[in-house]
Amino acid sequence: MHVLTVCYGHPTDPAAFDAYYTSTHAPLAEKIPGMTSFTHRHCASPDGSQPPYYLIAELSFPSQEVLGASQSSPEAQAAAADVPNFATGGVTIFIAYD
């Protein structure tokens, strides 16, 4: 399994971020071919301090090959191109695998 993780920094307007993410960006991401699952969650810290990220999204793929192929799809390109439209806090992206 290969999981593409997108960590979103704290946006300048959290309410606008949430509205855009759920109504526009998540539906784009859900169309990426080859995914076995797509989840997104807001972040919190155990001690109540501000966590390093506002929201984390995880896109799971069965293999590196499927992940690689999916990233060149028009659906993945559309989702990637959409990120600057709402991610005012920046993004960090990495891949975890087992």
VEXDOKE-181637 format. One record per residue: residue number from 1; residue in one letter; y, z, x of N, C-alpha, C in turn. Coordinates in steps of 0.05 Angstrom, whole numbers, padded with zeros to 5 digits, always signed. Layout:
<atoms>
+-----+---------+--------+--------+--------+--------+--------+--------+--------+--------+--------+
: num : residuo :   n_c2 :   n_c3 :   n_c1 :  ca_c2 :  ca_c3 :  ca_c1 :   c_c2 :   c_c3 :   c_c1 :
+-----+---------+--------+--------+--------+--------+--------+--------+--------+--------+--------+
: NUM :       A :      Y :      Z :      X :      Y :      Z :      X :      Y :      Z :      X :
...
+-----+---------+--------+--------+--------+--------+--------+--------+--------+--------+--------+
</atoms>
This chain:
<atoms>
+-----+---------+--------+--------+--------+--------+--------+--------+--------+--------+--------+
: num : residuo :   n_c2 :   n_c3 :   n_c1 :  ca_c2 :  ca_c3 :  ca_c1 :   c_c2 :   c_c3 :   c_c1 :
+-----+---------+--------+--------+--------+--------+--------+--------+--------+--------+--------+
:   1 :       M : -00023 : +00000 : +00017 : +00000 : +00000 : +00000 : +00025 : +00000 : +00018 :
:   2 :       H : +00044 : -00016 : +00010 : +00070 : -00017 : +00023 : +00092 : -00011 : +00003 :
:   3 :       V : +00109 : +00008 : +00009 : +00130 : +00016 : -00009 : +00158 : +00011 : +00003 :
:   4 :       L : +00173 : -00006 : -00010 : +00200 : -00012 : -00002 : +00217 : +00009 : -00015 :
:   5 :       T : +00231 : +00025 : +00001 : +00247 : +00047 : -00010 : +00277 : +00040 : -00005 :
:   6 :       V : +00292 : +00043 : -00027 : +00321 : +00038 : -00025 : +00335 : +00064 : -00031 :
:   7 :       C : +00350 : +00074 : -00012 : +00365 : +00099 : -00015 : +00394 : +00093 : -00019 :
:   8 :       Y : +00405 : +00101 : -00042 : +00433 : +00095 : -00048 : +00450 : +00119 : -00041 :
:   9 :       G : +00471 : +00115 : -00026 : +00490 : +00136 : -00020 : +00506 : +00143 : -00045 :
:  10 :       H : +00521 : +00165 : -00043 : +00536 : +00174 : -00066 : +00558 : +00154 : -00074 :
:  11 :       P : +00558 : +00145 : -00098 : +00577 : +00125 : -00107 : +00605 : +00138 : -00113 :
:  12 :       T : +00625 : +00121 : -00112 : +00652 : +00131 : -00119 : +00654 : +00139 : -00148 :
:  13 :       D : +00639 : +00126 : -00165 : +00639 : +00132 : -00194 : +00610 : +00134 : -00204 :
:  14 :       P : +00598 : +00158 : -00203 : +00570 : +00161 : -00211 : +00563 : +00150 : -00239 :
:  15 :       A : +00581 : +00155 : -00258 : +00575 : +00145 : -00285 : +00574 : +00115 : -00286 :
:  16 :       A : +00592 : +00102 : -00273 : +00592 : +00072 : -00272 : +00567 : +00062 : -00257 :
:  17 :       F : +00560 : +00076 : -00236 : +00535 : +00068 : -00221 : +00511 : +00070 : -00239 :
:  18 :       D : +00508 : +00093 : -00253 : +00485 : +00097 : -00270 : +00484 : +00076 : -00292 :
:  19 :       A : +00506 : +00070 : -00305 : +00507 : +00051 : -00326 : +00499 : +00023 : -00316 :
:  20 :       Y : +00510 : +00015 : -00293 : +00504 : -00012 : -00282 : +00475 : -00013 : -00273 :
:  21 :       Y : +00466 : +00008 : -00260 : +00439 : +00008 : -00249 : +00418 : +00004 : -00272 :
:  22 :       T : +00421 : +00020 : -00293 : +00401 : +00019 : -00314 : +00404 : -00006 : -00331 :
:  23 :       S : +00428 : -00016 : -00335 : +00431 : -00040 : -00353 : +00428 : -00066 : -00339 :
:  24 :       T : +00435 : -00067 : -00313 : +00435 : -00093 : -00299 : +00416 : -00094 : -00275 :
:  25 :       H : +00419 : -00075 : -00257 : +00403 : -00077 : -00232 : +00373 : -00072 : -00235 :
:  26 :       A : +00366 : -00050 : -00249 : +00338 : -00044 : -00252 : +00323 : -00067 : -00266 :
:  27 :       P : +00334 : -00079 : -00287 : +00320 : -00102 : -00299 : +00316 : -00125 : -00280 :
:  28 :       L : +00335 : -00129 : -00262 : +00331 : -00150 : -00241 : +00308 : -00143 : -00223 :
:  29 :       A : +00308 : -00118 : -00213 : +00287 : -00109 : -00195 : +00260 : -00110 : -00208 :
:  30 :       E : +00258 : -00103 : -00233 : +00232 : -00103 : -00247 : +00219 : -00131 : -00248 :
:  31 :       K : +00235 : -00152 : -00244 : +00224 : -00179 : -00245 : +00213 : -00189 : -00218 :
:  32 :       I : +00215 : -00173 : -00197 : +00205 : -00182 : -00171 : +00175 : -00185 : -00172 :
:  33 :       P : +00165 : -00208 : -00165 : +00136 : -00213 : -00167 : +00120 : -00198 : -00146 :
:  34 :       G : +00096 : -00191 : -00153 : +00077 : -00178 : -00135 : +00079 : -00148 : -00135 :
:  35 :       M : +00099 : -00136 : -00148 : +00101 : -00107 : -00148 : +00078 : -00094 : -00164 :
:  36 :       T : +00068 : -00072 : -00155 : +00049 : -00056 : -00170 : +00063 : -00034 : -00186 :
:  37 :       S : +00087 : -00025 : -00176 : +00103 : -00005 : -00190 : +00131 : -00006 : -00180 :
:  38 :       F : +00149 : +00004 : -00198 : +00178 : +00006 : -00192 : +00187 : +00032 : -00205 :
:  39 :       T : +00198 : +00050 : -00189 : +00209 : +00075 : -00199 : +00236 : +00080 : -00186 :
:  40 :       H : +00253 : +00095 : -00200 : +00278 : +00104 : -00188 : +00284 : +00132 : -00198 :
:  41 :       R : +00296 : +00148 : -00181 : +00301 : +00176 : -00187 : +00327 : +00185 : -00174 :
:  42 :       H : +00341 : +00203 : -00188 : +00365 : +00216 : -00176 : +00355 : +00237 : -00157 :
:  43 :       C : +00372 : +00244 : -00138 : +00365 : +00263 : -00117 : +00379 : +00290 : -00121 :
:  44 :       A : +00366 : +00311 : -00112 : +00377 : +00338 : -00112 : +00367 : +00353 : -00087 :
:  45 :       S : +00381 : +00374 : -00079 : +00372 : +00390 : -00056 : +00362 : +00417 : -00066 :
:  46 :       P : +00342 : +00427 : -00053 : +00331 : +00453 : -00061 : +00351 : +00476 : -00061 :
:  47 :       D : +00371 : +00474 : -00043 : +00391 : +00496 : -00041 : +00416 : +00491 : -00057 :
:  48 :       G : +00417 : +00469 : -00072 : +00441 : +00463 : -00088 : +00462 : +00447 : -00074 :
:  49 :       S : +00459 : +00443 : -00048 : +00479 : +00427 : -00033 : +00476 : +00398 : -00040 :
:  50 :       Q : +00495 : +00382 : -00032 : +00494 : +00353 : -00038 : +00472 : +00340 : -00021 :
:  51 :       P : +00453 : +00326 : -00034 : +00432 : +00313 : -00018 : +00443 : +00289 : -00004 :
:  52 :       P : +00429 : +00278 : +00016 : +00439 : +00255 : +00031 : +00441 : +00230 : +00014 :
:  53 :       Y : +00426 : +00228 : -00008 : +00427 : +00204 : -00024 : +00431 : +00212 : -00054 :
:  54 :       Y : +00442 : +00193 : -00068 : +00447 : +00197 : -00097 : +00422 : +00189 : -00113 :
:  55 :       L : +00410 : +00166 : -00106 : +00388 : +00155 : -00121 : +00369 : +00141 : -00101 :
:  56 :       I : +00343 : +00144 : -00106 : +00323 : +00130 : -00090 : +00306 : +00113 : -00108 :
:  57 :       A : +00302 : +00088 : -00100 : +00285 : +00069 : -00115 : +00261 : +00063 : -00097 :
:  58 :       E : +00237 : +00061 : -00109 : +00213 : +00054 : -00095 : +00199 : +00030 : -00108 :
:  59 :       L : +00195 : +00010 : -00093 : +00181 : -00015 : -00102 : +00155 : -00017 : -00087 :
:  60 :       S : +00133 : -00014 : -00100 : +00106 : -00014 : -00087 : +00093 : -00041 : -00089 :
:  61 :       F : +00079 : -00048 : -00067 : +00065 : -00073 : -00064 : +00038 : -00068 : -00052 :
:  62 :       P : +00017 : -00084 : -00059 : -00010 : -00078 : -00049 : -00014 : -00083 : -00020 :
:  63 :       S : +00003 : -00100 : -00007 : +00000 : -00106 : +00021 : +00026 : -00116 : +00033 :
:  64 :       Q : +00027 : -00117 : +00060 : +00050 : -00127 : +00074 : +00054 : -00156 : +00067 :
:  65 :       E : +00033 : -00171 : +00064 : +00035 : -00200 : +00058 : +00048 : -00204 : +00031 :
:  66 :       V : +00040 : -00189 : +00011 : +00051 : -00191 : -00016 : +00081 : -00183 : -00016 :
:  67 :       L : +00087 : -00161 : -00002 : +00114 : -00152 : +00001 : +00131 : -00174 : +00014 :
:  68 :       G : +00122 : -00185 : +00036 : +00137 : -00206 : +00050 : +00142 : -00231 : +00032 :
:  69 :       A : +00121 : -00239 : +00018 : +00124 : -00262 : +00000 : +00143 : -00256 : -00022 :
:  70 :       S : +00142 : -00232 : -00033 : +00160 : -00225 : -00055 : +00189 : -00226 : -00047 :
:  71 :       Q : +00195 : -00219 : -00022 : +00223 : -00217 : -00013 : +00237 : -00244 : -00012 :
:  72 :       S : +00221 : -00265 : -00010 : +00234 : -00292 : -00010 : +00235 : -00305 : -00038 :
:  73 :       S : +00226 : -00290 : -00058 : +00226 : -00300 : -00085 : +00255 : -00301 : -00096 :
:  74 :       P : +00261 : -00318 : -00115 : +00287 : -00319 : -00127 : +00294 : -00292 : -00141 :
:  75 :       E : +00274 : -00279 : -00152 : +00279 : -00253 : -00165 : +00288 : -00232 : -00146 :
:  76 :       A : +00275 : -00230 : -00122 : +00283 : -00211 : -00102 : +00310 : -00218 : -00090 :
:  77 :       Q : +00315 : -00243 : -00087 : +00341 : -00252 : -00076 : +00363 : -00244 : -00096 :
:  78 :       A : +00358 : -00248 : -00122 : +00378 : -00240 : -00142 : +00383 : -00210 : -00142 :
:  79 :       A : +00362 : -00194 : -00140 : +00366 : -00165 : -00139 : +00381 : -00157 : -00114 :
:  80 :       A : +00374 : -00168 : -00091 : +00388 : -00161 : -00066 : +00418 : -00169 : -00067 :
:  81 :       A : +00423 : -00193 : -00078 : +00451 : -00202 : -00080 : +00467 : -00185 : -00099 :
:  82 :       D : +00454 : -00171 : -00118 : +00468 : -00154 : -00137 : +00477 : -00127 : -00126 :
:  83 :       V : +00465 : -00118 : -00105 : +00470 : -00091 : -00094 : +00500 : -00086 : -00088 :
:  84 :       P : +00514 : -00105 : -00076 : +00543 : -00100 : -00071 : +00560 : -00096 : -00096 :
:  85 :       N : +00549 : -00104 : -00119 : +00564 : -00102 : -00144 : +00567 : -00073 : -00154 :
:  86 :       F : +00551 : -00055 : -00143 : +00551 : -00027 : -00154 : +00547 : -00006 : -00133 :
:  87 :       A : +00536 : -00012 : -00110 : +00528 : +00008 : -00090 : +00551 : +00015 : -00072 :
:  88 :       T : +00572 : +00029 : -00083 : +00596 : +00035 : -00068 : +00591 : +00056 : -00046 :
:  89 :       G : +00568 : +00071 : -00048 : +00562 : +00091 : -00028 : +00544 : +00080 : -00006 :
:  90 :       G : +00538 : +00054 : -00006 : +00521 : +00042 : +00014 : +00492 : +00046 : +00008 :
:  91 :       V : +00475 : +00032 : +00023 : +00446 : +00034 : +00019 : +00432 : +00036 : +00046 :
:  92 :       T : +00409 : +00049 : +00046 : +00390 : +00050 : +00068 : +00364 : +00041 : +00058 :
:  93 :       I : +00351 : +00022 : +00071 : +00326 : +00010 : +00062 : +00305 : +00013 : +00084 :
:  94 :       F : +00281 : +00021 : +00076 : +00259 : +00022 : +00095 : +00233 : +00017 : +00080 :
:  95 :       I : +00212 : +00011 : +00096 : +00185 : +00006 : +00085 : +00167 : +00028 : +00096 :
:  96 :       A : +00152 : +00040 : +00078 : +00131 : +00060 : +00085 : +00104 : +00048 : +00078 :
:  97 :       Y : +00084 : +00053 : +00093 : +00057 : +00042 : +00088 : +00036 : +00061 : +00097 :
:  98 :       D : +00012 : +00056 : +00086 : -00011 : +00071 : +00095 : -00033 : +00053 : +00105 :
+-----+---------+--------+--------+--------+--------+--------+--------+--------+--------+--------+
</atoms>
